Amino acid sequence: MTALAISFDDVKKAQERIAPAAHRTPVLTSTTADELTGAKLFFKCENFQRMGAFKFRGGYNSLAQLTPEQKKNGVVAFSSGNHAQAVALSAKILGMPAVIIMPQDAPAAKVAATRGYGAEVVTYDRYSEDREVISRKLAEERGLTLIPPYDHAHVMAGQGTAVLELIEDAGPMDLVLTPLGGGGLLSGCAVAAKALAPSCRVYGVEPEAGNDGQRSFRTGSIVKIDTPKTIADGAQTQFLGKLTFPIIQETVTDILTATDAELIQTMRFFAERMKMVVEPTGCLAAAAVFNKRVDIAGKRVGIVLSGGNMDIAQFGSFLSTGI
Ligand SMILES: *Cc1c(COP(=O)(O)O)cnc(C)c1O
């Protein structure tokens, strides 16, 4: 058996590395949520992280470890979502150039936010061009370092700091749940949770329409699916990573799912009761808990709210009409 990609020590080192730049986000509680579920819930609010999602943790942890030569040449990432902004902002803070590859039809607000962090945005036609080919070509031509969104040890260790902080600040948990896309967040957080509290059960939650992670976990090999149709755009990944999957197999208790309708109900709960904007993907773990996908009666439950970035008109329309 090959060694796992990261250890708890990597997560602790990541925490020291990102501390000067990342926010230590609050852990919030809600009496209403506790009454609804019969448990004690602790929400780790990464919707309040810099650039609005936990992805800043992994992005900054990766960029901070590049060699002076790599820093001088800069980095490249392909994403139209939170990873793009995480890499762009980290590069700006660390004073290095960043190129972000985005589809031509990416939302104007996301393109503007990424440019606002000082990154160069290169667009491609997602129906006729392959973004990986474009990034690799650019990386070669300009000597850029490619920063993957989840399947990289430095990214995974950085994401794990979310649950390290949650347990440091709120105490040991019986269960921890995180949203699941490619598994960077879940694998890093599971390593932290297991090291701090070995009996803690860890769950990943993905959109019901794209349950490749659940199928992979239950069959024991990585299942690939077509891009799923879901409002949880941060978890529209088609497969788990080669590095994240073995850690998930080793440390996670199960993978659960939530439907889009449940995500909207959960967004509404956070807006109404806790006065927070949590994006659909950020609601996955909470939605599984609110809809009793796992037995939590009387337990202390850590829930990662992974991000809060979304178009505010869209947010309003989800809350008012449910679509
Ligand atoms: C990227 C993202 C996820 C999924 O993270 P993975 O590391 O790919 O599993 C979950 N929530 C939000 C808000 C994200 O941006």
The ligand as an ORCA input file, in Angstrom:
! r2SCAN-3c Opt
* xyz 0 1
  C     -14.853     23.724     -4.268
  C     -15.963     23.809     -3.308
  C     -16.442     22.652     -2.649
  C     -15.916     21.273     -2.920
  O     -14.575     21.122     -2.499
  P     -13.687     19.886     -2.966
  O     -12.386     20.094     -2.300
  O     -13.609     19.929     -4.470
  O     -14.383     18.661     -2.524
  C     -17.447     22.812     -1.702
  N     -17.979     24.037     -1.432
  C     -17.549     25.152     -2.050
  C     -18.188     26.450     -1.699
  C     -16.521     25.087     -3.008
  O     -16.100     26.196     -3.615
*
